[in-house]
Amino acid sequence: MNFDKEIDTSGLNCPLPILKAKKALAELNSGQVLKVIATDKGSVRDFQAFAKQTGNELIDQQTVGADFIHLLRRR
């Protein structure tokens, strides 16, 4: 899937991946897609909750090796 911006939060634990994603989403226009790479296994649940709370769309979540990949579309 195509994305407009990517951030790597590897090695960071909750809540830092969410906070960095929130800041990155604020820099995008409505409809643009953010890719977040995380290593915190709790990020899967955290990003699901974040999307519901903020109204941003969680397009996809994947596990690739030790990485958790999250794709969010800005509302």
Biopython code that builds the backbone (N, CA, C, O; Angstrom):
import numpy as np
from Bio.PDB.StructureBuilder import StructureBuilder

atoms = [
    (1, "MET", "N", (0.842, -1.198, 0.000)),
    (1, "MET", "CA", (0.000, 0.000, 0.000)),
    (1, "MET", "C", (0.878, 1.248, 0.000)),
    (1, "MET", "O", (1.947, 1.280, 0.610)),
    (2, "ASN", "N", (0.408, 2.251, -0.685)),
    (2, "ASN", "CA", (1.133, 3.522, -0.743)),
    (2, "ASN", "C", (0.887, 4.316, 0.535)),
    (2, "ASN", "O", (-0.170, 4.208, 1.158)),
    (3, "PHE", "N", (1.875, 5.110, 0.909)),
    (3, "PHE", "CA", (1.734, 5.979, 2.074)),
    (3, "PHE", "C", (2.447, 7.288, 1.780)),
    (3, "PHE", "O", (3.322, 7.361, 0.917)),
    (4, "ASP", "N", (2.051, 8.325, 2.520)),
    (4, "ASP", "CA", (2.595, 9.660, 2.299)),
    (4, "ASP", "C", (3.738, 10.004, 3.239)),
    (4, "ASP", "O", (4.586, 10.837, 2.918)),
    (5, "LYS", "N", (3.759, 9.362, 4.398)),
    (5, "LYS", "CA", (4.807, 9.629, 5.379)),
    (5, "LYS", "C", (5.040, 8.359, 6.184)),
    (5, "LYS", "O", (4.119, 7.578, 6.424)),
    (6, "GLU", "N", (6.291, 8.166, 6.598)),
    (6, "GLU", "CA", (6.644, 7.010, 7.415)),
    (6, "GLU", "C", (7.420, 7.467, 8.635)),
    (6, "GLU", "O", (8.305, 8.318, 8.540)),
    (7, "ILE", "N", (7.078, 6.890, 9.790)),
    (7, "ILE", "CA", (7.872, 7.133, 10.990)),
    (7, "ILE", "C", (8.266, 5.786, 11.587)),
    (7, "ILE", "O", (7.507, 4.817, 11.536)),
    (8, "ASP", "N", (9.460, 5.750, 12.148)),
    (8, "ASP", "CA", (9.977, 4.538, 12.763)),
    (8, "ASP", "C", (10.071, 4.768, 14.270)),
    (8, "ASP", "O", (10.873, 5.575, 14.738)),
    (9, "THR", "N", (9.244, 4.048, 15.015)),
    (9, "THR", "CA", (9.245, 4.197, 16.471)),
    (9, "THR", "C", (9.853, 2.964, 17.139)),
    (9, "THR", "O", (9.572, 2.680, 18.303)),
    (10, "SER", "N", (10.679, 2.240, 16.402)),
    (10, "SER", "CA", (11.321, 1.031, 16.930)),
    (10, "SER", "C", (12.064, 1.341, 18.227)),
    (10, "SER", "O", (12.766, 2.346, 18.335)),
    (11, "GLY", "N", (11.893, 0.454, 19.206)),
    (11, "GLY", "CA", (12.570, 0.615, 20.481)),
    (11, "GLY", "C", (11.822, 1.484, 21.476)),
    (11, "GLY", "O", (12.208, 1.562, 22.642)),
    (12, "LEU", "N", (10.764, 2.135, 21.033)),
    (12, "LEU", "CA", (9.988, 2.997, 21.928)),
    (12, "LEU", "C", (8.779, 2.240, 22.466)),
    (12, "LEU", "O", (8.162, 1.451, 21.750)),
    (13, "ASN", "N", (8.449, 2.485, 23.721)),
    (13, "ASN", "CA", (7.292, 1.840, 24.333)),
    (13, "ASN", "C", (6.170, 2.858, 24.518)),
    (13, "ASN", "O", (6.385, 4.068, 24.449)),
    (14, "CYS", "N", (4.978, 2.340, 24.753)),
    (14, "CYS", "CA", (3.790, 3.136, 24.967)),
    (14, "CYS", "C", (4.079, 4.195, 26.030)),
    (14, "CYS", "O", (4.695, 3.873, 27.046)),
    (15, "PRO", "N", (3.672, 5.404, 25.841)),
    (15, "PRO", "CA", (2.811, 5.943, 24.790)),
    (15, "PRO", "C", (3.571, 6.612, 23.646)),
    (15, "PRO", "O", (2.946, 7.256, 22.804)),
    (16, "LEU", "N", (4.885, 6.483, 23.587)),
    (16, "LEU", "CA", (5.660, 7.239, 22.601)),
    (16, "LEU", "C", (5.296, 6.957, 21.144)),
    (16, "LEU", "O", (5.217, 7.909, 20.367)),
    (17, "PRO", "N", (5.068, 5.698, 20.719)),
    (17, "PRO", "CA", (4.664, 5.507, 19.316)),
    (17, "PRO", "C", (3.376, 6.263, 18.959)),
    (17, "PRO", "O", (3.259, 6.824, 17.870)),
    (18, "ILE", "N", (2.423, 6.268, 19.882)),
    (18, "ILE", "CA", (1.166, 6.983, 19.645)),
    (18, "ILE", "C", (1.405, 8.492, 19.579)),
    (18, "ILE", "O", (0.867, 9.171, 18.704)),
    (19, "LEU", "N", (2.201, 9.008, 20.492)),
    (19, "LEU", "CA", (2.464, 10.454, 20.509)),
    (19, "LEU", "C", (3.184, 10.898, 19.232)),
    (19, "LEU", "O", (2.866, 11.947, 18.673)),
    (20, "LYS", "N", (4.141, 10.111, 18.777)),
    (20, "LYS", "CA", (4.853, 10.446, 17.538)),
    (20, "LYS", "C", (3.925, 10.342, 16.330)),
    (20, "LYS", "O", (4.017, 11.143, 15.400)),
    (21, "ALA", "N", (3.036, 9.357, 16.346)),
    (21, "ALA", "CA", (2.069, 9.205, 15.252)),
    (21, "ALA", "C", (1.094, 10.386, 15.236)),
    (21, "ALA", "O", (0.748, 10.896, 14.170)),
    (22, "LYS", "N", (0.659, 10.812, 16.407)),
    (22, "LYS", "CA", (-0.267, 11.950, 16.497)),
    (22, "LYS", "C", (0.375, 13.203, 15.907)),
    (22, "LYS", "O", (-0.266, 13.952, 15.170)),
    (23, "LYS", "N", (1.645, 13.422, 16.239)),
    (23, "LYS", "CA", (2.360, 14.583, 15.714)),
    (23, "LYS", "C", (2.523, 14.484, 14.194)),
    (23, "LYS", "O", (2.336, 15.469, 13.480)),
    (24, "ALA", "N", (2.868, 13.300, 13.709)),
    (24, "ALA", "CA", (3.050, 13.107, 12.269)),
    (24, "ALA", "C", (1.743, 13.269, 11.509)),
    (24, "ALA", "O", (1.727, 13.844, 10.420)),
    (25, "LEU", "N", (0.649, 12.769, 12.067)),
    (25, "LEU", "CA", (-0.660, 12.910, 11.417)),
    (25, "LEU", "C", (-1.060, 14.383, 11.310)),
    (25, "LEU", "O", (-1.695, 14.791, 10.338)),
    (26, "ALA", "N", (-0.691, 15.161, 12.299)),
    (26, "ALA", "CA", (-1.027, 16.590, 12.298)),
    (26, "ALA", "C", (-0.347, 17.314, 11.135)),
    (26, "ALA", "O", (-0.816, 18.364, 10.695)),
    (27, "GLU", "N", (0.756, 16.755, 10.641)),
    (27, "GLU", "CA", (1.484, 17.367, 9.528)),
    (27, "GLU", "C", (0.935, 16.938, 8.163)),
    (27, "GLU", "O", (1.333, 17.479, 7.132)),
    (28, "LEU", "N", (0.023, 15.969, 8.164)),
    (28, "LEU", "CA", (-0.552, 15.474, 6.906)),
    (28, "LEU", "C", (-1.883, 16.150, 6.617)),
    (28, "LEU", "O", (-2.531, 16.697, 7.510)),
    (29, "ASN", "N", (-2.274, 16.101, 5.356)),
    (29, "ASN", "CA", (-3.586, 16.592, 4.948)),
    (29, "ASN", "C", (-4.616, 15.484, 5.097)),
    (29, "ASN", "O", (-4.267, 14.305, 5.161)),
    (30, "SER", "N", (-5.870, 15.861, 5.152)),
    (30, "SER", "CA", (-6.951, 14.884, 5.245)),
    (30, "SER", "C", (-6.854, 13.890, 4.087)),
    (30, "SER", "O", (-6.689, 14.279, 2.931)),
    (31, "GLY", "N", (-6.957, 12.601, 4.417)),
    (31, "GLY", "CA", (-6.907, 11.551, 3.401)),
    (31, "GLY", "C", (-5.523, 10.976, 3.168)),
    (31, "GLY", "O", (-5.389, 9.920, 2.550)),
    (32, "GLN", "N", (-4.485, 11.659, 3.657)),
    (32, "GLN", "CA", (-3.138, 11.135, 3.470)),
    (32, "GLN", "C", (-2.880, 9.995, 4.460)),
    (32, "GLN", "O", (-3.542, 9.893, 5.494)),
    (33, "VAL", "N", (-1.905, 9.139, 4.125)),
    (33, "VAL", "CA", (-1.656, 7.922, 4.890)),
    (33, "VAL", "C", (-0.296, 7.980, 5.580)),
    (33, "VAL", "O", (0.711, 8.366, 4.987)),
    (34, "LEU", "N", (-0.300, 7.583, 6.853)),
    (34, "LEU", "CA", (0.903, 7.502, 7.669)),
    (34, "LEU", "C", (1.230, 6.039, 7.933)),
    (34, "LEU", "O", (0.362, 5.257, 8.319)),
    (35, "LYS", "N", (2.494, 5.680, 7.720)),
    (35, "LYS", "CA", (2.979, 4.342, 8.058)),
    (35, "LYS", "C", (3.815, 4.452, 9.322)),
    (35, "LYS", "O", (4.747, 5.253, 9.394)),
    (36, "VAL", "N", (3.473, 3.636, 10.323)),
    (36, "VAL", "CA", (4.206, 3.634, 11.585)),
    (36, "VAL", "C", (4.832, 2.254, 11.772)),
    (36, "VAL", "O", (4.148, 1.234, 11.693)),
    (37, "ILE", "N", (6.139, 2.239, 12.021)),
    (37, "ILE", "CA", (6.845, 1.006, 12.340)),
    (37, "ILE", "C", (7.102, 1.021, 13.841)),
    (37, "ILE", "O", (7.683, 1.970, 14.368)),
    (38, "ALA", "N", (6.670, -0.028, 14.525)),
    (38, "ALA", "CA", (6.842, -0.111, 15.975)),
    (38, "ALA", "C", (7.358, -1.500, 16.348)),
    (38, "ALA", "O", (7.185, -2.464, 15.602)),
    (39, "THR", "N", (7.993, -1.582, 17.512)),
    (39, "THR", "CA", (8.442, -2.875, 18.020)),
    (39, "THR", "C", (7.715, -3.251, 19.309)),
    (39, "THR", "O", (7.881, -4.360, 19.818)),
    (40, "ASP", "N", (6.921, -2.338, 19.830)),
    (40, "ASP", "CA", (6.144, -2.587, 21.055)),
    (40, "ASP", "C", (4.903, -3.396, 20.691)),
    (40, "ASP", "O", (4.046, -2.923, 19.945)),
    (41, "LYS", "N", (4.808, -4.631, 21.224)),
    (41, "LYS", "CA", (3.666, -5.483, 20.871)),
    (41, "LYS", "C", (2.340, -4.884, 21.319)),
    (41, "LYS", "O", (1.296, -5.200, 20.749)),
    (42, "GLY", "N", (2.368, -4.025, 22.331)),
    (42, "GLY", "CA", (1.158, -3.353, 22.778)),
    (42, "GLY", "C", (0.659, -2.311, 21.789)),
    (42, "GLY", "O", (-0.463, -1.820, 21.909)),
    (43, "SER", "N", (1.500, -1.973, 20.802)),
    (43, "SER", "CA", (1.107, -0.950, 19.824)),
    (43, "SER", "C", (-0.070, -1.400, 18.973)),
    (43, "SER", "O", (-0.818, -0.561, 18.470)),
    (44, "VAL", "N", (-0.251, -2.715, 18.801)),
    (44, "VAL", "CA", (-1.381, -3.207, 18.002)),
    (44, "VAL", "C", (-2.687, -2.738, 18.634)),
    (44, "VAL", "O", (-3.533, -2.143, 17.966)),
    (45, "ARG", "N", (-2.840, -3.007, 19.901)),
    (45, "ARG", "CA", (-4.045, -2.589, 20.625)),
    (45, "ARG", "C", (-4.107, -1.074, 20.760)),
    (45, "ARG", "O", (-5.175, -0.478, 20.629)),
    (46, "ASP", "N", (-2.963, -0.455, 21.021)),
    (46, "ASP", "CA", (-2.919, 0.992, 21.214)),
    (46, "ASP", "C", (-3.380, 1.745, 19.974)),
    (46, "ASP", "O", (-4.132, 2.713, 20.082)),
    (47, "PHE", "N", (-2.934, 1.309, 18.790)),
    (47, "PHE", "CA", (-3.326, 2.008, 17.574)),
    (47, "PHE", "C", (-4.791, 1.774, 17.219)),
    (47, "PHE", "O", (-5.428, 2.635, 16.614)),
    (48, "GLN", "N", (-5.325, 0.619, 17.592)),
    (48, "GLN", "CA", (-6.760, 0.389, 17.387)),
    (48, "GLN", "C", (-7.575, 1.373, 18.221)),
    (48, "GLN", "O", (-8.535, 1.970, 17.732)),
    (49, "ALA", "N", (-7.185, 1.536, 19.480)),
    (49, "ALA", "CA", (-7.877, 2.475, 20.370)),
    (49, "ALA", "C", (-7.672, 3.909, 19.907)),
    (49, "ALA", "O", (-8.609, 4.707, 19.927)),
    (50, "PHE", "N", (-6.448, 4.245, 19.486)),
    (50, "PHE", "CA", (-6.132, 5.595, 19.017)),
    (50, "PHE", "C", (-7.014, 5.967, 17.822)),
    (50, "PHE", "O", (-7.541, 7.078, 17.760)),
    (51, "ALA", "N", (-7.172, 5.045, 16.883)),
    (51, "ALA", "CA", (-7.991, 5.323, 15.696)),
    (51, "ALA", "C", (-9.448, 5.581, 16.083)),
    (51, "ALA", "O", (-10.078, 6.499, 15.557)),
    (52, "LYS", "N", (-9.978, 4.779, 16.996)),
    (52, "LYS", "CA", (-11.368, 4.969, 17.432)),
    (52, "LYS", "C", (-11.549, 6.308, 18.132)),
    (52, "LYS", "O", (-12.550, 6.993, 17.922)),
    (53, "GLN", "N", (-10.583, 6.681, 18.962)),
    (53, "GLN", "CA", (-10.697, 7.914, 19.744)),
    (53, "GLN", "C", (-10.535, 9.164, 18.890)),
    (53, "GLN", "O", (-11.158, 10.189, 19.166)),
    (54, "THR", "N", (-9.705, 9.088, 17.859)),
    (54, "THR", "CA", (-9.387, 10.285, 17.083)),
    (54, "THR", "C", (-10.171, 10.410, 15.786)),
    (54, "THR", "O", (-10.214, 11.485, 15.188)),
    (55, "GLY", "N", (-10.795, 9.314, 15.344)),
    (55, "GLY", "CA", (-11.534, 9.361, 14.088)),
    (55, "GLY", "C", (-10.667, 9.126, 12.867)),
    (55, "GLY", "O", (-11.164, 9.159, 11.741)),
    (56, "ASN", "N", (-9.371, 8.886, 13.072)),
    (56, "ASN", "CA", (-8.504, 8.517, 11.958)),
    (56, "ASN", "C", (-8.760, 7.050, 11.622)),
    (56, "ASN", "O", (-9.105, 6.259, 12.501)),
    (57, "GLU", "N", (-8.594, 6.691, 10.360)),
    (57, "GLU", "CA", (-8.890, 5.328, 9.925)),
    (57, "GLU", "C", (-7.649, 4.443, 10.023)),
    (57, "GLU", "O", (-6.604, 4.755, 9.453)),
    (58, "LEU", "N", (-7.778, 3.344, 10.748)),
    (58, "LEU", "CA", (-6.712, 2.352, 10.808)),
    (58, "LEU", "C", (-6.919, 1.429, 9.612)),
    (58, "LEU", "O", (-7.792, 0.561, 9.631)),
    (59, "ILE", "N", (-6.109, 1.624, 8.574)),
    (59, "ILE", "CA", (-6.279, 0.895, 7.321)),
    (59, "ILE", "C", (-5.797, -0.537, 7.435)),
    (59, "ILE", "O", (-6.450, -1.462, 6.952)),
    (60, "ASP", "N", (-4.639, -0.720, 8.084)),
    (60, "ASP", "CA", (-4.034, -2.049, 8.111)),
    (60, "ASP", "C", (-3.051, -2.150, 9.271)),
    (60, "ASP", "O", (-2.457, -1.159, 9.696)),
    (61, "GLN", "N", (-2.895, -3.365, 9.767)),
    (61, "GLN", "CA", (-1.866, -3.682, 10.756)),
    (61, "GLN", "C", (-1.236, -5.005, 10.340)),
    (61, "GLN", "O", (-1.939, -5.963, 10.018)),
    (62, "GLN", "N", (0.084, -5.051, 10.349)),
    (62, "GLN", "CA", (0.800, -6.263, 9.983)),
    (62, "GLN", "C", (1.941, -6.481, 10.956)),
    (62, "GLN", "O", (2.481, -5.540, 11.538)),
    (63, "THR", "N", (2.292, -7.744, 11.117)),
    (63, "THR", "CA", (3.481, -8.099, 11.877)),
    (63, "THR", "C", (4.498, -8.635, 10.882)),
    (63, "THR", "O", (4.227, -9.603, 10.172)),
    (64, "VAL", "N", (5.657, -8.012, 10.830)),
    (64, "VAL", "CA", (6.732, -8.419, 9.931)),
    (64, "VAL", "C", (7.975, -8.642, 10.787)),
    (64, "VAL", "O", (8.641, -7.690, 11.193)),
    (65, "GLY", "N", (8.277, -9.905, 11.055)),
    (65, "GLY", "CA", (9.386, -10.205, 11.959)),
    (65, "GLY", "C", (9.083, -9.661, 13.335)),
    (65, "GLY", "O", (8.057, -9.993, 13.929)),
    (66, "ALA", "N", (9.965, -8.830, 13.842)),
    (66, "ALA", "CA", (9.770, -8.222, 15.164)),
    (66, "ALA", "C", (9.062, -6.870, 15.083)),
    (66, "ALA", "O", (8.843, -6.218, 16.104)),
    (67, "ASP", "N", (8.705, -6.450, 13.863)),
    (67, "ASP", "CA", (8.079, -5.141, 13.666)),
    (67, "ASP", "C", (6.564, -5.255, 13.540)),
    (67, "ASP", "O", (6.030, -6.224, 13.001)),
    (68, "PHE", "N", (5.901, -4.240, 14.053)),
    (68, "PHE", "CA", (4.456, -4.091, 13.899)),
    (68, "PHE", "C", (4.244, -2.865, 13.020)),
    (68, "PHE", "O", (4.666, -1.760, 13.360)),
    (69, "ILE", "N", (3.588, -3.077, 11.890)),
    (69, "ILE", "CA", (3.381, -2.009, 10.908)),
    (69, "ILE", "C", (1.922, -1.557, 10.998)),
    (69, "ILE", "O", (1.003, -2.375, 10.951)),
    (70, "HIS", "N", (1.728, -0.260, 11.126)),
    (70, "HIS", "CA", (0.386, 0.319, 11.235)),
    (70, "HIS", "C", (0.230, 1.355, 10.127)),
    (70, "HIS", "O", (1.112, 2.189, 9.923)),
    (71, "LEU", "N", (-0.890, 1.300, 9.413)),
    (71, "LEU", "CA", (-1.203, 2.292, 8.397)),
    (71, "LEU", "C", (-2.461, 3.054, 8.821)),
    (71, "LEU", "O", (-3.518, 2.463, 9.043)),
    (72, "LEU", "N", (-2.324, 4.358, 8.925)),
    (72, "LEU", "CA", (-3.427, 5.217, 9.363)),
    (72, "LEU", "C", (-3.725, 6.272, 8.296)),
    (72, "LEU", "O", (-2.811, 6.880, 7.739)),
    (73, "ARG", "N", (-5.007, 6.479, 8.020)),
    (73, "ARG", "CA", (-5.420, 7.548, 7.106)),
    (73, "ARG", "C", (-5.951, 8.692, 7.936)),
    (73, "ARG", "O", (-6.831, 8.509, 8.777)),
    (74, "ARG", "N", (-5.415, 9.867, 7.698)),
    (74, "ARG", "CA", (-5.852, 11.044, 8.450)),
    (74, "ARG", "C", (-7.289, 11.399, 8.095)),
    (74, "ARG", "O", (-7.679, 11.377, 6.928)),
    (75, "ARG", "N", (-8.055, 11.722, 9.103)),
    (75, "ARG", "CA", (-9.466, 12.095, 8.886)),
    (75, "ARG", "C", (-9.568, 13.455, 8.254)),
    (75, "ARG", "O", (-10.672, 13.935, 7.997)),
]
sb = StructureBuilder()
sb.init_structure("model")
sb.init_model(0)
sb.init_chain("A")
sb.init_seg("    ")
for serial, (resi, resn, name, xyz) in enumerate(atoms, 1):
    if name == "N":
        sb.init_residue(resn, " ", resi, " ")
    sb.init_atom(name, np.array(xyz, "f"), 0.0, 1.0, " ", f" {name:<3s}", serial, name[0])
structure = sb.get_structure()
